[in-house]
């Protein structure tokens, strides 16, 4: 029987001793090149090619790979990273959704820095010998600052020149805060940045403290922990796909991405570019879409500040002023870092602006101002109008008021509004020169029209009743919510008592100590989360309060219609009376029990000359009365037309906003209940382990 034995083939050019030598060399120095190994074997008396070296190394389980780049870590860095991981090990997902991540990066014109290859086995990519230690911004041509959160991406800003602390604070003021407002992060959000000296400078820390920004503690030399690195990688890949040929092309790409970030349209780097856009990088500004100030400029109420001064009677008073910042959007979209115009306004000046709008545009449902003093508060909230939390909520409400007004198709074109946003001094004189205070209808006159109008418009009557119901139901809902908040706060604090009991109990137990301590930790974390939950609830409550105050604005439109209708009916009644008097004078027939009949009985008949003069006077009065009736009819019709259109707009806005607010509130409640279930599930597992 014949058996086919394995053929030996060509003899191996590298002896086992030579193979062991090159394996030792590669193990000690993974970055050794094939040419280095060829030279080593040649000195030992063996001549081979680089191909033979590759085959030998592969037979021993090694392959050539790019060296992984990892942060250069010292023992102190390792300890800090470990502490950070332990501190946040049990943080729920909702906590990370509140973080606004930020970082700087460099985009290089001609690809990445030189790539180094190493010889390693499959799972040894992070062995220190197989990595290249890195520090941030090792080379490149354009430096960018960006931010993002779970709700979306913020602005992308190009850093010109060398960034210092002052420039960094300006970047945060012009990009971070608007990004937070655009993404509707709400209160309680957390800002993350690394430990760059510019970030940790004392002036920067003071600025962050002044803005009441909560900063996430971050371990040094830990860019790999920041999820924004994934976003930067996607950005660089997309830019590399466009293959910019020079710095000008790269700058065009950067401006295009910055435009996309300022318009809040998708992720950083998520913009598809065409060749035409690369050649003609002219961004479309929002002016083309409309001419309202909100589309021509970015409006924000950036901060509030407490001040002390003297009032009109020369008495000392403490008040709050709000910083209004405006910046042209066309400058933003063109990539210019234009400084924003800013001015300070008191709450009373916002009231003057709204009163002016109410008088000048009575047919419009004018957006309301936030409450001047806290209403529907629960026991933990302060009713003091100087309380920092209340002032912050009012700042957000004032910003929302300006956005509502500036986005309205009619109100936004008012010159007084533009002066309010841009002229710090002399604004009051301009608005008082309009005489709007004298044009305001008295409440007694409006109340009289309500009861004396004979033919009210059914649609406006129904809308007035609807506004009453909206105000009543919304106020009841807010009262119930305040009582529920009190009860919920008590429930969470009971969990805090549980945590304290379990922690103290664990100190006297040996076998059950660990389980009790873990259960106490879960209870403490659950109790501490109530503050953030109720803060988020306050945000939804403020949205409901806005429409509580909107109800009064809606009633004001209906009252103005009643007054207009009453004036029309009064003018028509006067005209009918004058025509009846003319008819009596012309025919000589006077009713016996009329005033004219009684005067004739007492003083005798009028002479023909007197009758002719009175008839001529009545003719003139009738002509004037007919003109008045025509004017009042046209005025009433125009008012009804304009008011009805705006009330329908308001109704659509209300349905959309309240639906969004109530859905968000329901989702928050579901998340809160799930978190409670998870806490007790974790506590149950701790008890089972005892």
LOTI-398901 format. One line per 10 residues: number of its first residue (from 1); their letters; for each residue x, y, z of C-alpha. Coordinates in steps of 0.25 Angstrom, whole numbers, padded with zeros to 4 digits. Example, Ala and Ser with C-alpha at 12.3 -4.5 7.8 and 13.67 -1.06 7.14 Angstrom:
2
1	AS	0049,-0018,0031 ~ 0055,-0004,0029
END
This chain:
690
1	XXXXXXXXXX	0000,0000,0000 ~ 0005,0014,-0004 ~ 0004,0026,0005 ~ 0006,0040,0001 ~ 0015,0047,0012 ~ 0015,0062,0013 ~ 0025,0068,0004 ~ 0036,0076,0011 ~ 0036,0087,0000 ~ 0047,0097,-0001
11	XXXXXXXXXX	0056,0097,0012 ~ 0053,0109,0021 ~ 0063,0120,0019 ~ 0063,0125,0033 ~ 0068,0115,0044 ~ 0060,0113,0057 ~ 0071,0120,0064 ~ 0069,0132,0054 ~ 0054,0132,0055 ~ 0056,0132,0071
21	XXXXXXXXXX	0065,0144,0069 ~ 0056,0153,0061 ~ 0044,0149,0070 ~ 0052,0154,0082 ~ 0055,0167,0075 ~ 0041,0169,0071 ~ 0036,0166,0085 ~ 0045,0176,0091 ~ 0043,0187,0080 ~ 0030,0185,0072
31	XXXXXXXXXX	0033,0197,0063 ~ 0045,0189,0057 ~ 0044,0190,0042 ~ 0046,0178,0032 ~ 0058,0184,0027 ~ 0064,0185,0041 ~ 0062,0170,0042 ~ 0068,0167,0029 ~ 0080,0175,0033 ~ 0081,0167,0046
41	XXXXXXXXXX	0080,0154,0039 ~ 0090,0158,0029 ~ 0100,0161,0040 ~ 0098,0147,0045 ~ 0101,0141,0032 ~ 0087,0139,0026 ~ 0082,0147,0014 ~ 0067,0147,0013 ~ 0057,0157,0007 ~ 0046,0165,0014
51	XXXXXXXXXX	0035,0156,0008 ~ 0042,0144,0016 ~ 0042,0153,0029 ~ 0027,0156,0027 ~ 0024,0141,0025 ~ 0032,0137,0037 ~ 0026,0147,0046 ~ 0012,0143,0042 ~ 0015,0128,0044 ~ 0017,0132,0059
61	XXXXXXXXXX	0004,0140,0060 ~ 0009,0154,0057 ~ 0004,0164,0047 ~ 0007,0178,0043 ~ -0003,0188,0049 ~ -0004,0203,0051 ~ 0000,0207,0065 ~ -0012,0212,0073 ~ -0011,0226,0078 ~ -0014,0227,0093
71	XXXXXXXXXX	-0013,0238,0103 ~ 0000,0239,0110 ~ -0004,0235,0124 ~ 0004,0237,0137 ~ 0001,0230,0150 ~ -0007,0242,0155 ~ -0015,0242,0142 ~ -0018,0227,0144 ~ -0023,0230,0158 ~ -0031,0242,0154
81	XXXXXXXXXX	-0038,0234,0143 ~ -0041,0222,0153 ~ -0047,0232,0163 ~ -0056,0238,0152 ~ -0061,0225,0148 ~ -0064,0220,0162 ~ -0071,0233,0165 ~ -0080,0232,0153 ~ -0082,0217,0152 ~ -0096,0217,0157
91	XXXXXXXXXX	-0101,0230,0150 ~ -0114,0228,0142 ~ -0115,0230,0127 ~ -0123,0243,0130 ~ -0111,0250,0137 ~ -0102,0248,0124 ~ -0113,0254,0115 ~ -0112,0267,0123 ~ -0097,0268,0120 ~ -0093,0278,0109
101	XXXXXXXXXX	-0079,0272,0104 ~ -0069,0282,0098 ~ -0055,0281,0092 ~ -0045,0287,0082 ~ -0039,0280,0070 ~ -0030,0282,0059 ~ -0033,0279,0045 ~ -0021,0276,0036 ~ -0020,0280,0022 ~ -0012,0268,0017
111	XXXXXXXXXX	-0017,0257,0026 ~ -0013,0251,0039 ~ 0001,0251,0045 ~ 0011,0241,0040 ~ 0006,0227,0043 ~ 0015,0217,0050 ~ 0014,0202,0049 ~ 0016,0191,0059 ~ 0017,0176,0059 ~ 0007,0170,0069
121	XXXXXXXXXX	-0003,0159,0071 ~ -0018,0161,0069 ~ -0022,0166,0083 ~ -0010,0174,0087 ~ -0013,0187,0081 ~ -0013,0194,0094 ~ -0001,0188,0100 ~ 0008,0201,0103 ~ 0019,0196,0094 ~ 0009,0196,0082
131	XXXXXXXXXX	0003,0210,0084 ~ 0008,0224,0081 ~ 0006,0234,0093 ~ -0001,0246,0089 ~ -0004,0260,0094 ~ -0016,0269,0089 ~ -0014,0277,0076 ~ -0001,0271,0071 ~ -0002,0278,0057 ~ -0011,0284,0047
141	XXXXXXXXXX	-0016,0296,0040 ~ -0030,0300,0046 ~ -0034,0299,0060 ~ -0049,0298,0064 ~ -0057,0298,0076 ~ -0071,0291,0077 ~ -0081,0285,0087 ~ -0092,0275,0086 ~ -0102,0268,0096 ~ -0112,0256,0095
151	XXXXXXXXXX	-0122,0266,0089 ~ -0113,0270,0077 ~ -0101,0278,0073 ~ -0098,0292,0077 ~ -0090,0303,0069 ~ -0076,0300,0062 ~ -0067,0312,0064 ~ -0053,0314,0057 ~ -0042,0319,0067 ~ -0034,0330,0060
161	XXXXXXXXXX	-0019,0331,0065 ~ -0015,0327,0079 ~ -0026,0324,0088 ~ -0025,0330,0102 ~ -0034,0331,0114 ~ -0041,0343,0110 ~ -0044,0338,0096 ~ -0049,0325,0102 ~ -0059,0332,0111 ~ -0063,0340,0098
171	XXXXXXXXXX	-0065,0327,0091 ~ -0074,0321,0102 ~ -0082,0334,0103 ~ -0085,0335,0088 ~ -0086,0320,0085 ~ -0089,0311,0098 ~ -0100,0319,0104 ~ -0108,0321,0090 ~ -0106,0306,0088 ~ -0112,0302,0101
181	XXXXXXXXXX	-0124,0311,0098 ~ -0126,0306,0084 ~ -0125,0291,0089 ~ -0135,0294,0100 ~ -0126,0288,0111 ~ -0134,0294,0122 ~ -0129,0296,0136 ~ -0120,0287,0143 ~ -0111,0284,0130 ~ -0096,0282,0133
191	XXXXXXXXXX	-0084,0287,0125 ~ -0072,0278,0122 ~ -0059,0283,0117 ~ -0045,0278,0120 ~ -0034,0283,0129 ~ -0027,0292,0119 ~ -0020,0303,0126 ~ -0029,0313,0119 ~ -0041,0305,0124 ~ -0037,0305,0138
201	XXXXXXXXXX	-0032,0319,0139 ~ -0037,0327,0151 ~ -0044,0337,0142 ~ -0051,0326,0134 ~ -0055,0319,0147 ~ -0061,0333,0152 ~ -0068,0335,0139 ~ -0074,0321,0140 ~ -0079,0323,0154 ~ -0085,0337,0150
211	XXXXXXXXXX	-0093,0330,0140 ~ -0097,0320,0150 ~ -0092,0308,0141 ~ -0090,0295,0147 ~ -0077,0289,0142 ~ -0074,0274,0141 ~ -0061,0270,0148 ~ -0052,0264,0138 ~ -0039,0256,0139 ~ -0027,0261,0132
221	XXXXXXXXXX	-0022,0255,0119 ~ -0035,0248,0117 ~ -0039,0252,0103 ~ -0043,0237,0100 ~ -0054,0238,0111 ~ -0061,0250,0103 ~ -0072,0245,0093 ~ -0069,0257,0085 ~ -0057,0250,0080 ~ -0066,0241,0072
231	XXXXXXXXXX	-0072,0254,0066 ~ -0059,0260,0062 ~ -0055,0247,0055 ~ -0067,0247,0047 ~ -0065,0262,0043 ~ -0050,0259,0039 ~ -0055,0247,0031 ~ -0065,0255,0023 ~ -0055,0266,0021 ~ -0045,0256,0016
241	XXXXXXXXXX	-0055,0251,0006 ~ -0056,0265,0000 ~ -0041,0265,-0002 ~ -0038,0280,0000 ~ -0026,0284,-0009 ~ -0022,0296,-0001 ~ -0024,0304,0011 ~ -0035,0313,0004 ~ -0043,0300,0001 ~ -0042,0296,0015
251	XXXXXXXXXX	-0047,0309,0020 ~ -0059,0309,0011 ~ -0062,0295,0017 ~ -0061,0300,0031 ~ -0070,0312,0028 ~ -0080,0303,0022 ~ -0080,0294,0034 ~ -0081,0307,0044 ~ -0093,0312,0036 ~ -0100,0298,0038
261	XXXXXXXXXX	-0097,0299,0053 ~ -0102,0313,0054 ~ -0115,0309,0047 ~ -0116,0296,0056 ~ -0118,0287,0044 ~ -0112,0274,0048 ~ -0099,0269,0054 ~ -0086,0275,0053 ~ -0080,0271,0040 ~ -0093,0265,0035
271	XXXXXXXXXX	-0095,0274,0024 ~ -0093,0269,0010 ~ -0085,0277,0001 ~ -0086,0279,-0014 ~ -0075,0284,-0024 ~ -0082,0296,-0027 ~ -0083,0299,-0012 ~ -0068,0297,-0010 ~ -0066,0307,-0022 ~ -0076,0317,-0017
281	XXXXXXXXXX	-0078,0316,-0002 ~ -0088,0327,-0001 ~ -0098,0324,0010 ~ -0112,0327,0010 ~ -0116,0336,0021 ~ -0129,0336,0028 ~ -0133,0349,0023 ~ -0137,0343,0010 ~ -0148,0335,0018 ~ -0154,0348,0024
291	XXXXXXXXXX	-0151,0361,0029 ~ -0155,0360,0044 ~ -0144,0364,0054 ~ -0143,0350,0059 ~ -0139,0345,0045 ~ -0129,0357,0043 ~ -0123,0356,0057 ~ -0121,0346,0068 ~ -0128,0351,0081 ~ -0125,0346,0095
301	XXXXXXXXXX	-0127,0350,0109 ~ -0113,0346,0114 ~ -0113,0348,0129 ~ -0119,0355,0140 ~ -0112,0365,0150 ~ -0117,0371,0164 ~ -0114,0386,0165 ~ -0117,0397,0175 ~ -0122,0411,0172 ~ -0131,0422,0175
311	XXXXXXXXXX	-0146,0422,0170 ~ -0154,0434,0166 ~ -0156,0439,0180 ~ -0141,0438,0183 ~ -0142,0426,0192 ~ -0132,0414,0191 ~ -0138,0402,0184 ~ -0132,0388,0180 ~ -0136,0383,0166 ~ -0132,0373,0155
321	XXXXXXXXXX	-0128,0377,0141 ~ -0126,0367,0129 ~ -0116,0367,0119 ~ -0122,0367,0104 ~ -0112,0362,0094 ~ -0114,0364,0079 ~ -0105,0359,0067 ~ -0108,0360,0052 ~ -0110,0346,0047 ~ -0104,0350,0033
331	XXXXXXXXXX	-0090,0352,0040 ~ -0091,0338,0047 ~ -0094,0331,0034 ~ -0083,0338,0027 ~ -0073,0333,0038 ~ -0070,0346,0044 ~ -0068,0346,0059 ~ -0077,0359,0061 ~ -0078,0364,0075 ~ -0092,0364,0080
341	XXXXXXXXXX	-0099,0378,0083 ~ -0104,0377,0098 ~ -0112,0386,0107 ~ -0119,0385,0121 ~ -0134,0386,0123 ~ -0142,0386,0135 ~ -0155,0378,0136 ~ -0163,0391,0136 ~ -0158,0394,0123 ~ -0163,0381,0117
351	XXXXXXXXXX	-0176,0385,0123 ~ -0176,0398,0116 ~ -0173,0391,0103 ~ -0184,0381,0104 ~ -0194,0392,0108 ~ -0190,0400,0096 ~ -0192,0388,0087 ~ -0206,0385,0094 ~ -0211,0399,0090 ~ -0204,0400,0076
361	XXXXXXXXXX	-0209,0386,0072 ~ -0222,0384,0079 ~ -0226,0373,0069 ~ -0214,0364,0072 ~ -0212,0354,0084 ~ -0200,0360,0090 ~ -0191,0350,0097 ~ -0191,0352,0112 ~ -0179,0355,0121 ~ -0175,0345,0131
371	XXXXXXXXXX	-0180,0347,0145 ~ -0174,0358,0153 ~ -0176,0351,0166 ~ -0176,0336,0168 ~ -0190,0329,0168 ~ -0195,0315,0170 ~ -0182,0312,0178 ~ -0180,0300,0187 ~ -0173,0300,0201 ~ -0159,0298,0196
381	XXXXXXXXXX	-0160,0309,0186 ~ -0157,0324,0190 ~ -0168,0334,0187 ~ -0157,0345,0188 ~ -0156,0352,0174 ~ -0141,0354,0177 ~ -0139,0338,0179 ~ -0128,0334,0169 ~ -0136,0322,0164 ~ -0149,0331,0161
391	XXXXXXXXXX	-0140,0342,0155 ~ -0134,0331,0145 ~ -0148,0326,0142 ~ -0153,0340,0139 ~ -0140,0342,0130 ~ -0144,0330,0122 ~ -0159,0336,0121 ~ -0154,0350,0117 ~ -0146,0343,0106 ~ -0158,0335,0101
401	XXXXXXXXXX	-0166,0348,0101 ~ -0156,0355,0092 ~ -0156,0343,0083 ~ -0171,0342,0082 ~ -0172,0357,0079 ~ -0160,0357,0069 ~ -0165,0345,0061 ~ -0179,0351,0059 ~ -0182,0355,0045 ~ -0188,0369,0050
411	XXXXXXXXXX	-0181,0372,0063 ~ -0167,0369,0058 ~ -0168,0381,0048 ~ -0170,0391,0059 ~ -0160,0402,0060 ~ -0161,0403,0075 ~ -0158,0389,0077 ~ -0145,0391,0069 ~ -0142,0403,0078 ~ -0144,0394,0090
421	XXXXXXXXXX	-0134,0384,0085 ~ -0124,0393,0080 ~ -0124,0407,0087 ~ -0121,0406,0102 ~ -0123,0421,0105 ~ -0134,0430,0100 ~ -0144,0418,0097 ~ -0154,0423,0108 ~ -0155,0437,0102 ~ -0158,0431,0088
431	XXXXXXXXXX	-0169,0421,0093 ~ -0175,0432,0101 ~ -0175,0442,0089 ~ -0185,0432,0082 ~ -0196,0436,0092 ~ -0200,0422,0094 ~ -0204,0425,0108 ~ -0215,0435,0104 ~ -0220,0425,0094 ~ -0222,0414,0104
441	XXXXXXXXXX	-0237,0410,0106 ~ -0242,0412,0120 ~ -0247,0400,0127 ~ -0260,0407,0131 ~ -0263,0409,0116 ~ -0259,0395,0112 ~ -0268,0390,0124 ~ -0280,0398,0119 ~ -0278,0393,0105 ~ -0279,0379,0110
451	XXXXXXXXXX	-0293,0381,0116 ~ -0299,0391,0106 ~ -0295,0385,0093 ~ -0307,0379,0086 ~ -0302,0371,0074 ~ -0289,0364,0079 ~ -0281,0355,0069 ~ -0284,0341,0073 ~ -0270,0336,0070 ~ -0264,0347,0079
461	XXXXXXXXXX	-0274,0344,0090 ~ -0270,0329,0089 ~ -0255,0332,0089 ~ -0257,0341,0101 ~ -0264,0330,0109 ~ -0253,0320,0104 ~ -0242,0330,0110 ~ -0249,0330,0123 ~ -0250,0314,0123 ~ -0235,0314,0119
471	XXXXXXXXXX	-0231,0323,0130 ~ -0240,0315,0140 ~ -0235,0301,0137 ~ -0220,0305,0135 ~ -0220,0311,0149 ~ -0227,0299,0155 ~ -0217,0290,0148 ~ -0205,0299,0154 ~ -0211,0298,0168 ~ -0212,0283,0167
481	XXXXXXXXXX	-0198,0282,0162 ~ -0193,0290,0174 ~ -0200,0281,0184 ~ -0194,0269,0176 ~ -0180,0275,0177 ~ -0181,0276,0192 ~ -0185,0262,0193 ~ -0175,0257,0184 ~ -0164,0264,0191 ~ -0168,0258,0204
491	XXXXXXXXXX	-0168,0244,0198 ~ -0154,0246,0193 ~ -0149,0251,0206 ~ -0155,0238,0213 ~ -0145,0231,0204 ~ -0134,0239,0209 ~ -0138,0235,0223 ~ -0137,0220,0218 ~ -0123,0223,0213 ~ -0119,0229,0226
501	XXXXXXXXXX	-0125,0217,0234 ~ -0118,0206,0225 ~ -0105,0213,0226 ~ -0105,0214,0241 ~ -0110,0200,0242 ~ -0099,0195,0233 ~ -0088,0200,0243 ~ -0093,0190,0254 ~ -0095,0178,0244 ~ -0084,0169,0240
511	XXXXXXXXXX	-0090,0159,0230 ~ -0101,0169,0225 ~ -0093,0181,0225 ~ -0089,0182,0211 ~ -0103,0179,0206 ~ -0109,0190,0215 ~ -0099,0200,0211 ~ -0102,0198,0196 ~ -0117,0199,0199 ~ -0115,0212,0206
521	XXXXXXXXXX	-0106,0217,0195 ~ -0118,0215,0185 ~ -0128,0221,0194 ~ -0119,0234,0196 ~ -0117,0235,0181 ~ -0132,0234,0179 ~ -0135,0244,0189 ~ -0125,0254,0184 ~ -0131,0253,0170 ~ -0144,0260,0174
531	XXXXXXXXXX	-0138,0274,0173 ~ -0135,0272,0158 ~ -0148,0266,0156 ~ -0156,0277,0162 ~ -0147,0287,0155 ~ -0151,0281,0141 ~ -0166,0281,0146 ~ -0165,0296,0148 ~ -0161,0298,0134 ~ -0173,0291,0129
541	XXXXXXXXXX	-0181,0299,0140 ~ -0176,0312,0134 ~ -0181,0308,0120 ~ -0195,0306,0126 ~ -0194,0319,0133 ~ -0191,0326,0120 ~ -0204,0321,0114 ~ -0211,0325,0127 ~ -0206,0339,0125 ~ -0209,0338,0110
551	XXXXXXXXXX	-0224,0336,0114 ~ -0224,0351,0118 ~ -0218,0355,0105 ~ -0229,0348,0098 ~ -0240,0354,0106 ~ -0234,0368,0103 ~ -0236,0366,0088 ~ -0250,0362,0090 ~ -0253,0374,0099 ~ -0247,0383,0089
561	XXXXXXXXXX	-0257,0377,0079 ~ -0269,0379,0088 ~ -0264,0394,0089 ~ -0263,0395,0074 ~ -0277,0389,0072 ~ -0283,0398,0083 ~ -0277,0410,0076 ~ -0283,0406,0063 ~ -0297,0403,0069 ~ -0296,0417,0077
571	XXXXXXXXXX	-0293,0424,0064 ~ -0304,0417,0056 ~ -0314,0420,0067 ~ -0311,0435,0067 ~ -0312,0435,0052 ~ -0326,0429,0053 ~ -0330,0439,0063 ~ -0326,0450,0055 ~ -0333,0445,0043 ~ -0346,0444,0051
581	XXXXXXXXXX	-0344,0458,0056 ~ -0343,0463,0041 ~ -0355,0456,0037 ~ -0363,0462,0048 ~ -0358,0476,0045 ~ -0361,0474,0030 ~ -0375,0469,0031 ~ -0379,0477,0043 ~ -0384,0465,0050 ~ -0380,0464,0065
591	XXXXXXXXXX	-0383,0453,0074 ~ -0391,0457,0086 ~ -0383,0451,0097 ~ -0370,0454,0091 ~ -0361,0465,0097 ~ -0363,0473,0084 ~ -0378,0472,0086 ~ -0378,0476,0101 ~ -0369,0489,0098 ~ -0379,0493,0087
601	XXXXXXXXXX	-0391,0492,0096 ~ -0383,0500,0107 ~ -0376,0511,0098 ~ -0384,0511,0085 ~ -0380,0507,0071 ~ -0367,0510,0065 ~ -0366,0521,0054 ~ -0363,0516,0039 ~ -0349,0523,0040 ~ -0346,0515,0053
611	XXXXXXXXXX	-0351,0502,0047 ~ -0343,0504,0034 ~ -0330,0507,0042 ~ -0332,0494,0051 ~ -0335,0486,0038 ~ -0322,0491,0032 ~ -0314,0488,0044 ~ -0320,0474,0045 ~ -0316,0472,0030 ~ -0302,0475,0033
621	XXXXXXXXXX	-0302,0466,0045 ~ -0308,0454,0037 ~ -0297,0455,0027 ~ -0286,0455,0038 ~ -0294,0443,0044 ~ -0294,0435,0031 ~ -0279,0438,0030 ~ -0277,0433,0044 ~ -0285,0421,0042 ~ -0277,0417,0030
631	XXXXXXXXXX	-0264,0419,0037 ~ -0268,0411,0049 ~ -0274,0400,0040 ~ -0260,0399,0032 ~ -0253,0400,0045 ~ -0261,0389,0051 ~ -0260,0380,0039 ~ -0245,0382,0038 ~ -0243,0379,0053 ~ -0252,0366,0052
641	XXXXXXXXXX	-0244,0361,0040 ~ -0230,0364,0046 ~ -0234,0359,0060 ~ -0240,0346,0055 ~ -0228,0343,0047 ~ -0218,0345,0059 ~ -0227,0337,0068 ~ -0227,0326,0059 ~ -0211,0327,0059 ~ -0211,0327,0074
651	XXXXXXXXXX	-0220,0315,0075 ~ -0211,0307,0066 ~ -0199,0312,0074 ~ -0206,0308,0087 ~ -0210,0294,0082 ~ -0195,0292,0078 ~ -0188,0297,0090 ~ -0198,0291,0100 ~ -0197,0277,0093 ~ -0182,0278,0093
661	XXXXXXXXXX	-0182,0282,0108 ~ -0192,0271,0113 ~ -0185,0260,0105 ~ -0171,0264,0111 ~ -0177,0265,0125 ~ -0183,0251,0123 ~ -0170,0245,0118 ~ -0163,0251,0130 ~ -0173,0245,0139 ~ -0171,0231,0132
671	XXXXXXXXXX	-0156,0233,0134 ~ -0157,0237,0148 ~ -0166,0224,0151 ~ -0156,0215,0144 ~ -0145,0221,0152 ~ -0152,0218,0165 ~ -0155,0204,0161 ~ -0140,0202,0157 ~ -0136,0207,0171 ~ -0145,0198,0179
681	XXXXXXXXXX	-0141,0186,0169 ~ -0126,0189,0173 ~ -0129,0190,0187 ~ -0137,0177,0186 ~ -0124,0170,0180 ~ -0116,0176,0191 ~ -0125,0170,0202 ~ -0125,0156,0194 ~ -0110,0156,0195 ~ -0110,0157,0210
END
